Structures are given as C-alpha cells and as structure tokens.
C-alpha cells in the first residue's frame, strides 16, 4: 500500500486520515514489518527546520501523520482532499478499540512517574480484552547504556506488536529511530501528550477548537509556563516560512509569455504578399 505524501517545509507528511493510518498499521503487523510513526504537528515541523537529523528521522518514518490542522490544510492545498487530522490521542483510542478482538499486544513507554500504568489501567477498563503486556515510565534524564539495554530486553520479553511512546517531541522521534531495529515490536508510535490526555490527567481542547486549528491557544492557557516559547515562537515563524515558500513558487508576472503560433491560413496569406 503506497501512501502519498505532501511536502510541508521539507517534511514528507503522509496524506492520510485516521482510517488509512489504521489500515497501514494493521498491514505492517500482518506482514511483521518494522516501522515507526511520527505523529507530527507544527512543533515537529519547526524543530526539523533547525535540526537536519530530526528532519531525516521524520522522512524515514513509516508514517508522518498530520497531527495539526495547519498540516491538514496545507496537504489539501496540495491536492490531497481526503486528508484529515490524525490526532495522537484519537489514534491511540482507535487502534486500541480495533485491537480488542484481534489479539494485538501493547506496551506503553513514556509519561511521568506512574502515568503509563494509569493509562494502561484506564484503557483496559474502556476496552475489555485489550492486550496490555507492559508499561515503563523512563526518567527525564538520558538513560545509561546499561539502562537502555535493560529496557530493550524488558520490552522484547513482553513481545508487544505496538509500542506507544510518550516522551515528547523531538526526544520520542529520536528514541524511535534509534530503537526500531533493537526492538522486536512491529510498530513504534510517538504520541507525546496522548499519555496524559488518555490517562485523564490533562484536559483536552473542545472539538470545535481542535477542528478550527485553535487547540494551541487552549493548551497555552492550560500550561503557559511550559508552552509559551513553543507556540509564540514556532507558530508565527511557521506561517512566515509557508508564506515565503508559496511566494517562491508563484509564477512571475514579468516573465515573457511565449507568442502564440499564427493560424495556418494567416501564415499562408503573409507568405503570399
């Protein structure tokens, strides 16, 4: 299954919707293919403008889902009218719901102390039969080599099909790219704040704000101390870069237009004079 891509400031964003993302994930697991999924919005795109390695990680992902309305709108402007937002918390809920009767095994890696366990408990109550095979909340510091080997062994011993990763952008993208080949799981999915949202620890923006592209303002009001730099710096710069790229691609009005060929009859009349 070939998935088309929109180019948004050098990031290949998958031109998909939630149903398409689920189908791709199911196909990978059925074929035992290994991939990672970057659930990416403006923040991830802008971090990639400053970091070539992060841009490479995004462009080597199995999917880069449009986790923000600006990416949806820009994808549609490029001709992909079917694109819809593939929001991290919604993707997690949809995949968990669909895997209740299909025997998929889930491991939750991320969140603050106790968050992964709370998330697993909450999801298991919501989706009876959900196959949760393990959780781990890593420390905020970088893991030592020995600690990393231990967590790789712990995850592999649990034999998950899907590892949900919630350690924020860009840390989770780097972790997934580094661990895709170390882990035996088919799919690693970086969903960031979905751990806190689906665990019931943080309030989500109303749907109308999500659909209108105003979720960032709601999150900024909820966590101004942590998020003000991200939104008040990234968002205006994102708009400027998109506008600048659009202006570059516009055909110049000063270009000399090629002359239309004269009708054959007129050419013959001119030659006869």
N, C-alpha and C positions, 0 to 999 in steps of 0.2 A: 504494500500500500504506500504509494508515493504521496507525500503531503506537500502541497505548495507552500511557498514562503514569501512573506512580504519583507522588504528591506527597509528597516527603520534605523537610520543613523548607523548603518553598518552591522546591525544585528539582524540575523535571519529569524524573524518571528513567524512561527507556524500559523498558517491561515486556516484556523480550525474553530470549532465550537466544542461545547462540553461533550456531546455525543461522539464526535470524531476523536477526541482525546481518549475517551474510554475504549473505543474500538481499537485504537493503536496500542494501548496498554495491554488489552486482552490478547491481541495478536502476538506481541512480544513474549508474553508469558507462555502462550501456547507453543511457541517455537523455541522457548528457552533462550531468547536473545537478551543481551545485557545492554541497558541504556540508562541514561539519567534524564530527568525532566526539569528544566528551569521554568518556574512559574514567575514570570517577569513583568514588571510594570516600568514606569518612567524611572524609578530609582535604579533598577538594574541596568537599564539602557544608559543612563548617565554615568553610573560607576564604570561602565565599559568604555566610555569615551576617554576616561582618564587612565585606563589600565588595559593594555593590549592583550595581556594574558587572560584577563576576565572576558574580554570580547571573544577570544579564541575558544574559551570554555563554553560560552553561550552558543557559538556557531558550530560546535561539535556535539551539542546535545541532541538526544533523540527527538525532543520537542522543546520549543520555547513558547510557552503558552502566553497569550495576551492577557495579562492579569490587571489591566487597567484600561479604562475607556479610551484614553488617547491612542493607545496601540490598536484598539479595535477600529476607531475612526480612521486612522491612517492606513490600516490594512484595507478597509473598504474603499478608500480613495484610490488605492492601487488596483482596484477591480475585484477584490475578494468580498463580494457582497454577503456571503454566508457567515462571515466571521462574527463570533460573539465572544463576550468576555469569558475566559476560563479562570475563574477566581479560585485561589488556593483552598479556602475553607469549603467551597462548593464542590471542588474536585474531590477532596478527601471524603466528603459525605456521600457523593455519588458513587465513588469506587467502593467504599465500604458497604453501601447498600447493595450494590450489584454483586458483591463477592460473598454475601451471606450464605448462599446455597451452592457456591462454586468451589468452595474449599481453598480459597486464596488465604495465604498466611501473611500477616502484617507485623512489622517491627517498627516501633516509634522511637526515633533518636533525636533528642533535642529538648528545647524548653528549659525553664529554670528548674530548681530542685523540686521534684515531685510532680511537675507538670505533665510529663509523659505518662506517668502512672494514672493521674487523674483523667487525662484524655482517653487512655485505653479503657478505663472503667466506664466513663461516660458513653463512649462509642459502643462498647459491648452491651450496655443497657439499652441503647437505642436500636442496635441491630443485633438481635439474638442470633447466635450461631457464628458471629464474626470471629475469625481465626486470628486472635492476637497471640503472638508467640514470644514477645519480649518488648521491654522498654529500657531506655537509658537516657539520663539527663547528664550530658557532659559538663565539666567545669567550664567557666568562662575563659580561663586561660588556655593556652595551647597544650595539647596532650603531649606527654613524652613519648618516645618511640616505643617503650615497653607498654605504656597505657594504650597506645594505638593498636599494638599487636593483640592486646587482651580484648579490646572491644571488637576487633575484626573476628577473633576466634569466637567471642560470645555471640555475635550476630550469625556467623556461619553455622554455629552449633544449633541455633534456633531454626535454621532452614526457612527463612521467610521468602515469599515471592516478591514482596514490596517492602522497601524501607522508606518510611516517611521521615524527612529531615527538616527540623525546625530550629536552625541556629542563625537565622537572619542572613540577608544579602550584604556583602559578597562571600561571607565565610562559608555558607552552605553550598554555594556553587563550586568553590574550590575543593571542599571536602568531598563532594560527589564525584568530581572529575578525578580526584586522587584515588578514590576507593571503589570505583566501578569495577575494576579488574581484581581488586583484592577480595571483594565480597562475592558470594555465590548467588545473591538475590538477582532477579531479572531486572527489576526497575527500582531506581532511587528517585524520589520525588521531593524537591526542595520547596516547602510550603511556608516557611517563615512563621508569621504570626498566626497562622491557622491553628497551631497548637494551643495558643492562649484563647483564641476565639471559640474553637470547638470544645475546649475544656470548660468553657463558661467563665473564664477568668477575666476576659475583656469584652466590652460591649462593641458590637459591630454597628456600622453606619446603617441608617434606614435604607431600604432597597431603592427608594427614589434618588437618594444621594449617590448610591453606587452606580445606578444606571445613567445619571447625568454627569458623571465624572467629578463629583464633589466629595467623594469619600475622603480625599486627602485633608479637606478642611475639618471634617468630623474628627479624624484621627489626630490632627494637630490640636484641636480643642481638648481632646482626651489626654494627650501626652505632649504638651508644648515643650517641656524641658528636653525631651529626648528627640523630638522630631522636627523642631523648628528649622534647624540647619538643612535637613534633608529637603523639606518642601519649599521653603522660602528661597533656597539657592538653586535646587535642581529644577523646579518647575519653570521658572522664568527662562533659565538657560536652555532647557529642552525646547520650549516654544521658539526661542531665538534660532537655535540650530535647525529646527524643522523648517522654519520660515526661510532661513538662508539657503537651505538645500533646495527648497521649492523655487526660489528666485533664480538659482543657478540653472535649474532645469527648464525654465521658461524660454521659449524661442525669442531671440532678439528681434525687435520690431525694425531695427535698422538693417537687417540682413537684406541683401539684394535678392528680389524674387526672380526666379527663372522666367524668361519670356515664354509665353505660350506659343506653340507652333502654329503657324498660319494654316487655315484650311487649304486643302489641296487646290481648289478652284481659284482661290485668290493668288496662290503662288504661281499658277499657270498664267493668269492674267498679267501679273507683274513681269513674268519672263517674256511675254509676247510683245510688250511695249518697246 
